[in-house]
């Protein structure tokens, strides 16, 4: 790719210059307390922000959080993020209580060299996500007024054609931040010539969410291991009873077709943990996949499946994992995800965790992040990259 990088910008000198940084600070918040429950995405942008601060830039950070509907909504405020970012940087982060209004203008104007400001949630403005190019462009004009240069370090958003991701690049000298650069370098290894055997693990709830990536990967992978809620649609396609498990009826024929075309590459669970209800304290048992009771639902893969998947992973030289194997948030149904994650760390392979719930599971289960080759910050973006789609944020940086 012909993309200018943060190092190119730093070489030109940024001392005293305003640098607008698009970060992905879309972190999970506790609904009761508002506390950040996983600061992984904040920590991921620190190398870029730290380099700019050290070089004396006036750093203006912008991000979204959640899905507000184009207007201010207190539950989606970035205020808690400003506090945590300041703790991690070791210096106060000046927080603007709006995105492009009076507070943002005065906060940016008051920045000294080496200081950092965070604007309020971009999605409090309808122009950020608008499909109307004029409305989106007008918002991008206001954002661009806060910078002399633009750094995109929000890999988790590069698959969105949003004002701060796509349109601002056309208005300012632009470079890729260290996180974005690392993500693209890693994922390009998977789409280029990955060392074989190349094994992909896919989980999560819906086949429909992963269909495009399955179609793209099937010709290139050596094994495709499928767990999570999506496995039950595949099991149904084999004619098995899946009880009240998550099922996409309109995808059964598609799954049957994929299995026929896979030439044995696809591995499905052989046992699952079934429960009486979707609840952490529900009565549960492990059963073979041909013995799922009609009144129960599957919430995790079973130990025989973990053993079989682990055996395939132990032979791999390249691994990509996206999606948990079960409802890992509930301890009773976390063993499958933990088992697969641990098998990935033990394999003598270059491993990539494809963001989203997989990355959250790694941290929630207390696993050593450094034992994975790379943990992506963008679940949707990493999948679309592997599908071969053009990502608007990356395309904008190439121009």
Secondary structure in CASP SS format (residue, H / E / C, confidence):
PFRMAT SS
TARGET T0000
AUTHOR 0000-0000-0000
METHOD secondary structure of the structure
MODEL  1
X C 1.00
X C 1.00
X C 1.00
X C 1.00
X E 1.00
X H 1.00
X H 1.00
X H 1.00
X H 1.00
X H 1.00
X H 1.00
X H 1.00
X C 1.00
X C 1.00
X C 1.00
X C 1.00
X C 1.00
X E 1.00
X E 1.00
X E 1.00
X E 1.00
X E 1.00
X E 1.00
X C 1.00
X C 1.00
X C 1.00
X C 1.00
X C 1.00
X E 1.00
X C 1.00
X C 1.00
X C 1.00
X C 1.00
X C 1.00
X C 1.00
X E 1.00
X C 1.00
X C 1.00
X C 1.00
X H 1.00
X H 1.00
X H 1.00
X H 1.00
X H 1.00
X C 1.00
X H 1.00
X H 1.00
X H 1.00
X H 1.00
X H 1.00
X H 1.00
X H 1.00
X H 1.00
X H 1.00
X C 1.00
X C 1.00
X C 1.00
X E 1.00
X E 1.00
X E 1.00
X E 1.00
X E 1.00
X C 1.00
X C 1.00
X C 1.00
X C 1.00
X C 1.00
X C 1.00
X C 1.00
X C 1.00
X C 1.00
X C 1.00
X C 1.00
X H 1.00
X H 1.00
X H 1.00
X C 1.00
X C 1.00
X H 1.00
X H 1.00
X H 1.00
X H 1.00
X H 1.00
X H 1.00
X H 1.00
X H 1.00
X H 1.00
X H 1.00
X H 1.00
X C 1.00
X C 1.00
X C 1.00
X E 1.00
X E 1.00
X E 1.00
X C 1.00
X C 1.00
X C 1.00
X C 1.00
X C 1.00
X C 1.00
X H 1.00
X H 1.00
X H 1.00
X H 1.00
X H 1.00
X H 1.00
X H 1.00
X H 1.00
X C 1.00
X C 1.00
X C 1.00
X C 1.00
X C 1.00
X C 1.00
X E 1.00
X E 1.00
X E 1.00
X C 1.00
X C 1.00
X C 1.00
X H 1.00
X H 1.00
X H 1.00
X C 1.00
X H 1.00
X H 1.00
X H 1.00
X C 1.00
X C 1.00
X C 1.00
X C 1.00
X H 1.00
X H 1.00
X H 1.00
X H 1.00
X H 1.00
X H 1.00
X H 1.00
X H 1.00
X H 1.00
X H 1.00
X H 1.00
X H 1.00
X C 1.00
X C 1.00
X C 1.00
X C 1.00
X E 1.00
X E 1.00
X E 1.00
X E 1.00
X E 1.00
X C 1.00
X H 1.00
X H 1.00
X H 1.00
X C 1.00
X C 1.00
X C 1.00
X C 1.00
X C 1.00
X H 1.00
X H 1.00
X H 1.00
X H 1.00
X H 1.00
X H 1.00
X H 1.00
X H 1.00
X C 1.00
X C 1.00
X C 1.00
X E 1.00
X E 1.00
X E 1.00
X C 1.00
X H 1.00
X H 1.00
X H 1.00
X H 1.00
X H 1.00
X H 1.00
X H 1.00
X H 1.00
X H 1.00
X H 1.00
X H 1.00
X H 1.00
X H 1.00
X H 1.00
X C 1.00
X C 1.00
X C 1.00
X C 1.00
X C 1.00
X C 1.00
X E 1.00
X E 1.00
X E 1.00
X E 1.00
X E 1.00
X C 1.00
X C 1.00
X C 1.00
X C 1.00
X H 1.00
X H 1.00
X H 1.00
X H 1.00
X H 1.00
X H 1.00
X H 1.00
X H 1.00
X H 1.00
X H 1.00
X H 1.00
X H 1.00
X C 1.00
X C 1.00
X C 1.00
X C 1.00
X E 1.00
X E 1.00
X E 1.00
X E 1.00
X C 1.00
X C 1.00
X C 1.00
X C 1.00
X H 1.00
X H 1.00
X H 1.00
X H 1.00
X H 1.00
X H 1.00
X H 1.00
X C 1.00
X C 1.00
X C 1.00
X C 1.00
X C 1.00
X C 1.00
X C 1.00
X C 1.00
X C 1.00
X C 1.00
X C 1.00
X H 1.00
X H 1.00
X H 1.00
X H 1.00
X H 1.00
X H 1.00
X H 1.00
X H 1.00
X H 1.00
X H 1.00
X H 1.00
X H 1.00
X H 1.00
X C 1.00
X C 1.00
X C 1.00
X C 1.00
X E 1.00
X E 1.00
X E 1.00
X C 1.00
X C 1.00
X E 1.00
X E 1.00
X E 1.00
X E 1.00
X E 1.00
X C 1.00
X C 1.00
X C 1.00
X C 1.00
X C 1.00
X C 1.00
X C 1.00
X C 1.00
X E 1.00
X E 1.00
X E 1.00
X E 1.00
X E 1.00
X H 1.00
X H 1.00
X H 1.00
X C 1.00
X C 1.00
X C 1.00
X C 1.00
X C 1.00
X E 1.00
X E 1.00
X E 1.00
X E 1.00
X E 1.00
X C 1.00
X H 1.00
X H 1.00
X H 1.00
X H 1.00
X H 1.00
X H 1.00
X H 1.00
X H 1.00
X H 1.00
X H 1.00
X H 1.00
X H 1.00
X C 1.00
X C 1.00
X C 1.00
X E 1.00
X E 1.00
X E 1.00
X E 1.00
X E 1.00
X C 1.00
X C 1.00
X C 1.00
X C 1.00
X C 1.00
X C 1.00
X C 1.00
X C 1.00
X H 1.00
X H 1.00
X H 1.00
X C 1.00
X H 1.00
X H 1.00
X H 1.00
X H 1.00
X H 1.00
X H 1.00
X H 1.00
X H 1.00
X H 1.00
X H 1.00
X H 1.00
X H 1.00
X C 1.00
X C 1.00
X C 1.00
X E 1.00
X E 1.00
X E 1.00
X E 1.00
X C 1.00
X C 1.00
X H 1.00
X H 1.00
X H 1.00
X H 1.00
X H 1.00
X H 1.00
X H 1.00
X H 1.00
X H 1.00
X C 1.00
X C 1.00
X C 1.00
X C 1.00
X H 1.00
X H 1.00
X H 1.00
X C 1.00
X C 1.00
X E 1.00
X E 1.00
X C 1.00
X C 1.00
X C 1.00
X H 1.00
X H 1.00
X H 1.00
X H 1.00
X H 1.00
X H 1.00
X H 1.00
X H 1.00
X H 1.00
X C 1.00
X C 1.00
X C 1.00
X C 1.00
X H 1.00
X H 1.00
X H 1.00
X H 1.00
X H 1.00
X H 1.00
X H 1.00
X C 1.00
END
